[in-house]
Amino acid sequence: MKNFRIACLPGDGIGLEVMSAAQDVLQTAAEIHGGVVFDFTNFPWGSDYYVENGLMMPEDGIRQLKEFDTVFLGAVGNPKLVPDHISLWGMLIKIRRELELSLNVRPARVLRGIDSPLHSPNDFNFIVVRENSEGEYSEAGGVIHNGPDEIAVQNGIFTRKATERAIRYAFKLAKKRGSKVTSATKSNGIVHSMPFWDRIFNEVAAEYPDVETRSVHIDALSAFLVTKPETFDVIVASNLFGDILTDLGGAIMGSIGIAPSANLNPEGKYPSMFEPVHGSAPDIAGQGKANPLGQVWTASMMLDHLGLPELGAAILEACEEVTGEGIKTPDIGGTSSTEEVTAAICSALRKKADV
Ligand SMILES: NC(=O)c1ccc[n+]([C@@H]2O[C@H](COP(=O)([O-])OP(=O)(O)OC[C@H]3O[C@@H](n4cnc5c(N)ncnc54)[C@H](O)[C@@H]3O)[C@@H](O)[C@H]2O)c1
């Protein structure tokens, strides 16, 4: 029996609801596999924890997470209790930085039974590799002076090491998927970091002559993801551009509630972290309406990473069987609750074991 220790951080809002759903699906997957145990430890960190303790997570939280095989996160943020920049930097970004989760990988594709808002979605299937450790999300800068003279300076940080690491990962992924890499740039408007990004993209591209490449400005790329998403395979982007493109990916899949994501420590030095793209959705929290598919698909990516790709694939197939039968939450046009969708996924998984 192989035991996997999973640190679970449900977080805030619907994070708690979709985490519980994904844990049910993972337990069912373990039952049908018969040779693995998923050992969950739930941590109550997040906005309520902040109200009680003045911190989003304990001082030694990162040390605690390093003891696990992997980290599984729901969503963090409750703007009524804690300003978003504190909740984000005090937990999510802190974990990404301190566990050196330098790559964020986010797939987007059409799932069976889910209508895309696009008129002709044409079976798109692309994956965004987002640089996850620096770029536009940087603490370098500050605010000085007061009143009419007040000045805010926000610096972007682009290192050769991190830029090359993200781009190289995208090319390796494209070799496996056998197709092409698109680089998100904006070198016409952002005159230092983006020409640097382009130069490194071209250097790495020269090592992969059989991979088709192109650089597209982020504004046009956003538009193309709507008008012809099927023309993309791997897209590599800086931290901010990747963040925005992947919400768009979620939207054209039918709902941001479906979109999964992996935060990878590429060297395997620390555990990687898996979390859906969506946030804590305070507008629907506690109503049983949260779509669990993003968290469950994320669990499937986590199993791929833990060396259980068949089990990961079985979970995703079970999700598609359920959406194909029309069992869906309201955000994708259904009437089922989080619990009903979760129960249907577990039952579809059990049926696979019976075959
Ligand atoms: N990774 C994270 O933890 C993360 C990511 C984004 C936002 N946030 C935080 O979440 C809070 C809310 O942010 P927001 O409103 O900009 O983004 P959000 O993703 O929480 O919600 C955007 C919209 O999508 C809907 N939605 C999101 N997930 C859904 C799901 N699983 N099922 C059905 N509908 C879903 C919501 O109801 C809302 O209308 C803020 O505090 C923000 O900082 C956290």
The ligand as an ORCA input file, in Angstrom:
! r2SCAN-3c Opt
* xyz 0 1
  N      -6.233     31.166     -6.129
  C      -6.961     31.847     -5.269
  O      -7.059     31.508     -4.104
  C      -7.709     33.055     -5.780
  C      -7.822     33.323     -7.141
  C      -8.612     34.417     -7.541
  C      -9.242     35.208     -6.594
  N      -9.070     34.916     -5.272
  C      -9.788     35.663     -4.228
  O     -11.155     35.235     -4.233
  C     -12.004     36.328     -3.857
  C     -13.066     36.553     -4.915
  O     -12.405     36.942     -6.115
  P     -13.130     37.116     -7.521
  O     -14.601     37.346     -7.283
  O     -12.350     38.101     -8.306
  O     -12.914     35.724     -8.288
  P     -13.677     34.326     -8.128
  O     -12.969     33.348     -9.006
  O     -13.790     33.954     -6.708
  O     -15.160     34.571     -8.702
  C     -15.405     35.126     -9.985
  C     -16.813     34.693    -10.454
  O     -16.764     33.307    -10.824
  C     -17.693     32.553    -10.051
  N     -17.044     31.289     -9.657
  C     -15.754     31.121     -9.280
  N     -15.520     29.856     -8.976
  C     -16.679     29.187     -9.169
  C     -17.066     27.821     -9.009
  N     -16.213     26.863     -8.594
  N     -18.339     27.490     -9.295
  C     -19.219     28.404     -9.727
  N     -18.910     29.715     -9.905
  C     -17.647     30.092     -9.611
  C     -18.017     33.400     -8.825
  O     -19.303     33.096     -8.318
  C     -17.866     34.819     -9.359
  O     -19.081     35.235     -9.951
  C     -11.083     37.528     -3.635
  O     -10.784     37.615     -2.269
  C      -9.830     37.173     -4.436
  O      -8.647     37.768     -3.977
  C      -8.347     33.864     -4.839
*
